[in-house]
Each structure stands twice: as C-alpha cells, then as structure tokens.
Amino acid sequence: MENHGLVIEERKERKAKPAEGEMPFGTIFTDHMFMMDYTEGKGWHDPRIVPYGPLELDPAAMIFHYGQTVFEGMKAYRTQDGRSLLFRPEMNMKRLNKSCERMSIPPIDEEKVLACLLELLRLDQEWIPEAPGTSLYIRPFVISTEPNLAVGPSRSYRLSIILSPVGPYFPGGLKPVTIHVEDTFTRAVKGGTGTAKTAGNYSSGYRAQANAKQQGNADVLWLDGIEKKYIEEVGSMNIFFKIGNEVITPALNGSILEGVTRKSVIELLGSWGLPVTERKIAIEELFDLHEAGKVEEIFGTGTAAVISPVGELNWRGKKAVINQHGIGDLSQRLYDTITGIQSGRLEDEFGWTVEIG
C-alpha cells in the first residue's frame, strides 16, 4: 500500500495497557498519534506518526482565541476471531470535510488520511480491547495554529488523530434514560454551525445539561433555536420516534448534525421494511401522540452509545413515560444488529466494515 509519504517514529518503550474493566471514557491514550500540518501556499504536508505526547503551540495560536476547530468520533472493534474492524470510516472522513468547509478550514484528502489512520491503528492494534462492549475510540481533530490575533481564518493548521481504549458505554447494560426538553437555551440555528462537528457546539450546551441533571435527568432534548417548537437532537445524538408502524426522525435542516449511526439506522430499518420518515416534528405533537398512547419507543443514536433508549421525557411540568421505562423491541434489535456488525458477530451484508489488517 502507498504510504503517502508517511513517516513513522515508534515509541521506544510501550505503555502498560489498562485492565479491561478500568477504561473510563476518553482518559487513557495509546502509544502513538498521527499528525499532519497545513501551510497556506503549501497545502497539507509532513504526515507522520509519532509517540503520543503534548502539543507545543504559540500562546497566540488562533485556536485559543477564535475556536476554529473541527473533530470526529469513530471506533475500532476487536472480533472474536482476532480481527480488527472499523465501522464506515469513509463517512467520518467525508463529514470531517463538511465540518472543515463550514469552519473555513482547508479540506483534507479523505483517502490519504484514512490510509494514514489505518497505519496508526496497525501500529497500536494491541490497544484494541477484546472484552464484549469495549472498543478503541478514535478522535481525529483539526486546530488552527497560526499565531495571529487578527480575526479571520488561520493560514496554518494541524490535523491530529489520537486513540483511546474505552469500556462499554452502558456498563450495567442497555438502560432507558430520562431526558429534559430544553426550551430556554439554544444548541444551534439554521445557518449556524450545528451541521459541523466543532468544539463550541458542545461547550455551549454544558449549562443546559447541568441544569437538566440537577433535576434528575440524564441529558437534554434540544428544540429549534427560532420557535423553540420543533425537535432537533438529544445531547450529542440524533433522535428517533416509533409511532405505530412509522419511525420518525427530525429532517436534516441546516442545524442538525448528520450522524453516521443515524444514517446506518435509517438504512437498516429500510432493509427491514420499516422506512423512516424524515420530517419536522413539534414537541407538542409528540406529547399529544403520547397522550393518545401512540408513542411506542424513543431512542437516540450516536457513535458512543450506538442506541440509547429514552424512558421518560420532561417538558414544562409534563411527563411522558415511554414503554414503561423499558427497552423497546426495535431499540434492542437495532443495538444488537449494529454492535453485532461492528464486532464481527453478525455478517456485514451492507459492506459497512473495513478490516484494519
């Protein structure tokens, strides 16, 4: 395979691996990381794999002042027969470029970066845990590095990829969560940065999430930023509703992130003869449907949790208990199928997985 000019500097002494029951999300990192730089007039250059370690940046680097950055989240999985798989990595590379475009960051060569990621994973493959439900979380990110306090796009950037072994998202098993419907704070608006995976989208939600948790909720369901009427996302996940024989999810409207798991769920349901309707759905309509006994299941979708069943929604003093706080049959089937494909337990009929080798 062409190495795209990739330079590899191996760590002399490898780190000790964590026990499989001691991998809190995003706190342990592997031996190596990938980096590549961009300079205006030169383009992306110097792809390299180096020992994991701190980055040195000028205090005036524009990332610190104007937040010009994007990132992705994906995972590598170990199969029972010892293979290592990625799940739809080309979709993450494509979405990274969509985020770059929105944040005025030069596009990456998707094929080249994916090839370099595969080399990084081969080098640190022993870090992919084997226990059921575990995985190696992959975080590609781009930051603006030009030392300049003038407001405007940076003329230099760094793309990095770091790896982190993680335990099961649901250590106690798949459990429905309680969600607060947020109608004060705004996550994103059409024309804003909601369709990009960029840092400020997440930190701006912390206050609403903290308020929700103080009231006994696990997360928030965001409404549109203009009318505070239409459902958008739950936390950092897309959201689905099973109403009778119909599955509904909010249509991509310019403020909702296009999730890879969301797309996979839509395609999977279609293959089962349960097509998904992508449309606007108002929170009031949803509560009316619940009162009429028509809301059978609600679940979030995302890389970290895959499927997260919702057991209760709280909005303006009203409570909607979903499926008696139980896991719905469809949520369970989706979770079992997608995780089965990701881990190699089920045949990949869709061609979604890529073997690391």
Backbone torsions as a table, in degrees:
resi	resn	phi	psi	omega
1	MET	NA	137.8	177.1
2	GLU	-61.1	135.2	-177.5
3	ASN	-96.6	3.9	173.4
4	HIS	57.4	31.5	179.9
5	GLY	74.3	14.1	-177.3
6	LEU	-66.5	128.8	175.5
7	VAL	-104.5	132.5	-178.2
8	ILE	-117.8	122.7	174.8
9	GLU	-114.7	108.0	-175.7
10	GLU	-82.4	144.5	175.9
11	ARG	-67.8	135.7	-176.5
12	LYS	-70.6	-43.7	179.0
13	GLU	-119.4	122.5	-178.8
14	ARG	-76.2	148.7	177.9
15	LYS	-72.8	158.5	173.0
16	ALA	-73.3	139.0	179.8
17	LYS	-82.7	144.7	178.1
18	PRO	-74.0	155.1	171.8
19	ALA	-65.9	148.0	-173.2
20	GLU	-65.3	-17.5	176.5
21	GLY	-94.8	5.1	-176.5
22	GLU	-125.8	58.0	-178.5
23	MET	-131.1	70.3	176.6
24	PRO	-61.0	145.8	-170.8
25	PHE	-57.6	126.2	168.6
26	GLY	70.6	25.0	-178.3
27	THR	-118.0	-11.7	-178.9
28	ILE	-119.8	137.5	-175.1
29	PHE	-129.8	152.7	-172.4
30	THR	-78.2	-171.9	-174.9
31	ASP	-75.1	-27.5	-171.8
32	HIS	-131.7	163.5	173.9
33	MET	-142.8	158.2	178.2
34	PHE	-103.2	143.2	175.3
35	MET	-141.1	150.4	174.7
36	MET	-154.0	142.5	-175.3
37	ASP	-112.5	155.2	174.5
38	TYR	-122.3	133.0	174.0
39	THR	-129.2	130.9	179.9
40	GLU	-56.7	132.2	-178.5
41	GLY	90.9	-15.7	-179.2
42	LYS	-116.6	-27.4	-177.7
43	GLY	82.3	-166.6	177.8
44	TRP	-73.9	135.4	-174.6
45	HIS	-152.8	169.0	176.7
46	ASP	55.0	55.6	174.3
47	PRO	-67.8	133.7	-175.2
48	ARG	-154.6	148.2	170.5
49	ILE	-110.1	125.4	-175.1
50	VAL	-132.6	165.1	175.0
51	PRO	-58.9	139.9	178.8
52	TYR	-59.1	133.8	179.4
53	GLY	-175.0	179.2	-177.5
54	PRO	-65.0	154.0	172.7
55	LEU	-97.9	141.6	175.8
56	GLU	-105.4	121.9	-178.3
57	LEU	-132.2	147.8	174.9
58	ASP	-65.5	141.3	178.1
59	PRO	-58.6	-21.3	178.6
60	ALA	-92.6	5.2	178.0
61	ALA	-52.5	133.7	-169.5
62	MET	-65.7	-21.9	177.1
63	ILE	-58.0	-36.1	-177.2
64	PHE	-71.9	-22.2	-170.6
65	HIS	-109.5	-31.9	-174.0
66	TYR	-126.3	-0.1	169.9
67	GLY	65.3	30.0	179.9
68	GLN	-81.0	95.5	-175.0
69	THR	-157.8	152.5	175.1
70	VAL	-140.3	161.1	178.1
71	PHE	-152.8	171.1	175.2
72	GLU	-134.0	164.8	174.7
73	GLY	-137.5	125.4	-179.8
74	MET	-150.8	174.1	-175.6
75	LYS	-140.2	153.4	169.5
76	ALA	-113.2	142.8	-173.9
77	TYR	-126.2	146.2	175.4
78	ARG	-99.2	131.2	178.8
79	THR	-89.8	166.3	-179.7
80	GLN	-64.2	-27.2	179.6
81	ASP	-94.3	15.2	171.5
82	GLY	89.7	1.0	177.0
83	ARG	-79.5	164.0	177.1
84	SER	-123.5	131.2	-173.0
85	LEU	-126.3	146.7	166.8
86	LEU	-106.6	154.0	-179.4
87	PHE	-112.8	107.8	175.9
88	ARG	51.4	48.4	-175.2
89	PRO	-63.8	-26.9	180.0
90	GLU	-64.1	-29.1	177.7
91	MET	-68.0	-38.0	178.2
92	ASN	-67.0	-40.0	178.3
93	MET	-64.2	-40.4	179.6
94	LYS	-65.2	-42.5	-179.4
95	ARG	-69.4	-34.2	176.3
96	LEU	-58.5	-41.4	178.6
97	ASN	-68.6	-34.0	175.8
98	LYS	-63.8	-40.5	177.4
99	SER	-65.3	-41.8	178.1
100	CYS	-58.2	-44.5	-178.9
101	GLU	-60.3	-43.9	-179.1
102	ARG	-66.0	-33.9	-176.0
103	MET	-97.7	15.7	176.5
104	SER	58.2	40.1	176.4
105	ILE	-107.2	137.0	-179.4
106	PRO	-58.8	141.6	-178.2
107	PRO	-67.9	151.1	174.9
108	ILE	-93.5	162.1	169.9
109	ASP	-83.6	103.5	-171.7
110	GLU	-58.6	-43.0	-179.0
111	GLU	-64.7	-43.0	-178.8
112	LYS	-65.2	-45.6	-178.4
113	VAL	-66.4	-38.9	177.6
114	LEU	-64.1	-40.0	177.7
115	ALA	-62.7	-40.2	178.3
116	CYS	-68.0	-37.4	176.1
117	LEU	-61.5	-42.7	179.2
118	LEU	-61.7	-37.3	176.6
119	GLU	-65.5	-41.9	177.5
120	LEU	-61.3	-42.5	-179.6
121	LEU	-68.1	-35.8	176.6
122	ARG	-63.9	-38.8	-178.7
123	LEU	-68.4	-37.7	-177.6
124	ASP	-109.6	26.4	-174.3
125	GLN	-61.3	-29.0	-179.3
126	GLU	-67.8	-11.7	177.8
127	TRP	-82.6	-11.1	178.8
128	ILE	-73.7	113.5	-175.1
129	PRO	-69.4	159.5	-174.1
130	GLU	-105.1	-21.9	-174.9
131	ALA	-64.1	147.7	178.8
132	PRO	-54.9	135.4	177.7
133	GLY	86.7	-9.4	179.7
134	THR	-91.8	164.5	-179.5
135	SER	-164.9	175.1	174.8
136	LEU	-109.1	111.4	-179.7
137	TYR	-77.0	137.4	-176.0
138	ILE	-118.4	124.1	-177.5
139	ARG	-122.7	93.3	168.6
140	PRO	-79.4	141.7	176.1
141	PHE	-153.3	152.2	178.7
142	VAL	-122.3	133.9	176.9
143	ILE	-127.2	150.8	175.8
144	SER	-83.8	130.9	-170.4
145	THR	-117.3	-7.1	-177.8
146	GLU	-62.9	130.4	175.6
147	PRO	-79.3	97.3	-173.0
148	ASN	-163.3	126.1	-179.9
149	LEU	-93.6	1.3	175.2
150	ALA	-70.7	140.5	-178.9
151	VAL	-77.8	121.0	-179.8
152	GLY	161.0	168.3	-179.4
153	PRO	-62.4	141.4	176.9
154	SER	-64.8	157.4	175.3
155	ARG	-104.8	5.0	175.0
156	SER	-147.5	149.2	-175.7
157	TYR	-145.3	163.6	171.2
158	ARG	-132.3	128.9	171.8
159	LEU	-99.9	126.6	177.2
160	SER	-127.5	154.1	171.8
161	ILE	-132.7	123.8	176.9
162	ILE	-119.4	158.3	-174.2
163	LEU	-127.1	141.4	-177.1
164	SER	-143.5	116.8	176.9
165	PRO	-69.2	135.1	-176.5
166	VAL	-132.9	150.4	177.3
167	GLY	-83.6	-174.5	178.9
168	PRO	-61.0	139.6	178.6
169	TYR	-65.1	-34.9	176.9
170	PHE	-111.5	85.1	-177.7
171	PRO	-57.0	-32.4	179.8
172	GLY	-94.9	12.4	-177.5
173	GLY	97.1	169.6	-178.4
174	LEU	-65.5	121.1	-178.1
175	LYS	-134.9	135.2	175.5
176	PRO	-63.5	144.8	-177.3
177	VAL	-114.7	161.1	177.9
178	THR	-99.8	132.2	-172.7
179	ILE	-123.2	137.2	174.1
180	HIS	-96.0	130.6	176.8
181	VAL	-82.6	115.3	-174.6
182	GLU	-89.0	117.9	179.2
183	ASP	-125.9	19.5	174.6
184	THR	-111.0	-57.8	179.5
185	PHE	-82.1	158.2	-178.9
186	THR	-118.1	133.8	176.2
187	ARG	-83.6	-47.5	-175.5
188	ALA	-163.8	161.3	174.2
189	VAL	-132.2	158.8	177.2
190	LYS	-57.4	131.8	-177.2
191	GLY	92.0	-10.9	177.2
192	GLY	-87.4	-144.7	-175.9
193	THR	-110.4	16.4	-177.5
194	GLY	-62.2	-27.9	179.9
195	THR	-82.8	-8.2	179.2
196	ALA	-100.6	148.1	175.0
197	LYS	-93.8	87.6	-174.8
198	THR	-129.4	152.4	-167.0
199	ALA	-56.8	-46.0	-174.0
200	GLY	-61.8	-25.3	177.9
201	ASN	-60.8	-29.0	-173.8
202	TYR	-91.0	-46.9	-179.3
203	SER	-66.2	-28.0	179.5
204	SER	-70.9	-12.6	178.7
205	GLY	-94.7	-4.8	-174.2
206	TYR	-60.8	-42.1	-176.3
207	ARG	-63.2	-45.1	179.6
208	ALA	-63.9	-39.7	-179.7
209	GLN	-67.0	-39.1	178.3
210	ALA	-64.2	-43.3	178.1
211	ASN	-61.2	-41.2	-179.9
212	ALA	-63.4	-42.7	-178.4
213	LYS	-67.7	-32.8	176.7
214	GLN	-63.1	-24.8	179.2
215	GLN	-95.7	10.8	175.9
216	GLY	88.5	13.5	178.3
217	ASN	-98.2	152.9	-180.0
218	ALA	-83.5	-28.6	-175.2
219	ASP	-164.6	-174.1	-178.5
220	VAL	-120.3	149.3	170.0
221	LEU	-103.6	118.2	-177.3
222	TRP	-84.8	140.8	172.2
223	LEU	-104.3	168.1	-179.5
224	ASP	-61.7	152.4	-172.9
225	GLY	-81.7	-7.8	-177.2
226	ILE	-96.8	-58.4	-176.0
227	GLU	-99.3	-11.3	-174.4
228	LYS	53.1	46.0	-172.2
229	LYS	-127.9	-40.8	-172.8
230	TYR	-100.0	139.2	-177.5
231	ILE	-71.5	139.3	178.3
232	GLU	-120.2	-77.2	-178.2
233	GLU	-136.0	164.6	171.9
234	VAL	-114.2	117.8	-177.5
235	GLY	55.6	-123.2	177.8
236	SER	-107.2	28.4	-178.4
237	MET	-125.8	157.6	168.4
238	ASN	-79.8	164.7	-173.0
239	ILE	-130.8	143.2	-179.7
240	PHE	-131.0	150.2	178.6
241	PHE	-130.4	127.9	173.6
242	LYS	-99.5	114.4	-177.4
243	ILE	-124.7	102.2	-173.8
244	GLY	63.5	-129.7	178.9
245	ASN	-91.3	11.1	-177.6
246	GLU	-112.6	140.5	172.3
247	VAL	-113.2	127.6	-176.1
248	ILE	-119.6	140.3	171.4
249	THR	-139.3	145.2	178.8
250	PRO	-56.0	135.6	178.6
251	ALA	-68.5	146.0	175.1
252	LEU	-65.5	119.6	-167.8
253	ASN	-125.1	11.5	-177.6
254	GLY	97.8	-4.6	176.3
255	SER	-131.9	1.7	-179.0
256	ILE	-109.5	134.7	178.2
257	LEU	-71.4	134.3	178.7
258	GLU	-83.2	96.5	-175.0
259	GLY	-75.4	143.6	175.6
260	VAL	-68.0	-40.8	177.4
261	THR	-67.7	-38.1	176.2
262	ARG	-55.5	-49.9	-179.3
263	LYS	-61.5	-40.7	-179.1
264	SER	-65.8	-39.9	178.1
265	VAL	-63.7	-44.3	179.3
266	ILE	-60.0	-44.7	-179.7
267	GLU	-68.3	-39.2	-179.9
268	LEU	-66.4	-45.5	178.8
269	LEU	-62.2	-39.0	177.2
270	GLY	-60.9	-38.6	179.5
271	SER	-69.7	-20.8	177.2
272	TRP	-92.0	2.8	-178.7
273	GLY	81.0	19.4	177.1
274	LEU	-119.0	76.4	-178.2
275	PRO	-62.9	149.8	-178.4
276	VAL	-100.5	135.1	173.6
277	THR	-93.4	121.0	176.6
278	GLU	-99.8	110.7	-176.7
279	ARG	-157.3	170.5	171.7
280	LYS	-67.5	137.0	172.3
281	ILE	-137.2	122.2	-177.5
282	ALA	-80.3	148.5	179.0
283	ILE	-63.9	-35.0	178.1
284	GLU	-65.8	-40.7	176.8
285	GLU	-60.4	-42.3	-179.1
286	LEU	-63.0	-43.9	179.8
287	PHE	-67.6	-34.2	175.6
288	ASP	-64.9	-42.4	178.1
289	LEU	-64.4	-35.8	177.9
290	HIS	-66.4	-44.0	179.4
291	GLU	-62.0	-28.3	178.1
292	ALA	-84.5	1.9	177.7
293	GLY	74.7	23.9	-174.5
294	LYS	-101.5	-11.9	-179.0
295	VAL	-87.6	107.7	-175.2
296	GLU	-89.3	-39.8	-178.4
297	GLU	-149.3	149.2	169.6
298	ILE	-133.5	135.7	176.9
299	PHE	-150.1	146.7	174.1
300	GLY	-94.4	157.1	179.1
301	THR	-132.4	137.6	178.5
302	GLY	-172.7	167.7	-177.9
303	THR	-61.6	-44.3	-173.7
304	ALA	-65.8	-52.0	-174.9
305	ALA	-95.8	-18.3	-172.3
306	VAL	69.8	-75.5	176.0
307	ILE	-126.4	128.8	178.2
308	SER	-124.2	100.6	-179.1
309	PRO	-64.4	143.2	177.0
310	VAL	-104.5	124.6	-178.9
311	GLY	-98.8	-18.6	-177.2
312	GLU	-159.2	139.4	173.5
313	LEU	-117.7	135.2	177.6
314	ASN	-120.0	124.6	-176.5
315	TRP	-146.6	117.1	175.5
316	ARG	50.2	44.3	178.0
317	GLY	83.6	-7.1	177.4
318	LYS	-93.8	146.6	-179.9
319	LYS	-123.4	128.7	175.6
320	ALA	-116.6	107.9	177.9
321	VAL	-89.0	126.3	-174.3
322	ILE	-104.0	124.5	174.3
323	ASN	52.5	35.9	178.5
324	GLN	53.6	38.8	-179.4
325	HIS	61.5	21.3	179.3
326	GLY	-100.7	165.7	176.3
327	ILE	-83.4	123.7	-179.3
328	GLY	-71.7	155.9	-179.5
329	ASP	-60.4	-39.8	-178.4
330	LEU	-69.7	-42.7	177.7
331	SER	-58.6	-45.0	-179.5
332	GLN	-64.4	-42.5	-178.9
333	ARG	-65.1	-42.0	177.6
334	LEU	-62.8	-45.3	179.9
335	TYR	-61.5	-47.8	-178.6
336	ASP	-63.4	-39.0	-177.3
337	THR	-71.1	-49.0	-177.3
338	ILE	-66.8	-45.4	178.4
339	THR	-67.0	-30.6	176.5
340	GLY	-65.4	-41.0	176.8
341	ILE	-68.2	-43.9	-178.3
342	GLN	-61.1	-37.5	-176.4
343	SER	-93.3	-0.6	179.3
344	GLY	80.7	5.9	178.8
345	ARG	-73.0	-29.7	179.1
346	LEU	-114.7	151.5	178.3
347	GLU	-66.0	136.4	178.8
348	ASP	-88.8	91.5	-177.8
349	GLU	-77.9	-10.9	-174.0
350	PHE	-102.0	-9.5	-176.3
351	GLY	71.4	33.3	-175.8
352	TRP	-84.3	-24.8	-174.4
353	THR	-94.8	150.6	176.1
354	VAL	-124.7	124.6	-179.6
355	GLU	-80.6	133.7	-177.3
356	ILE	-72.7	-38.8	176.7
357	GLY	84.7	NA	NA
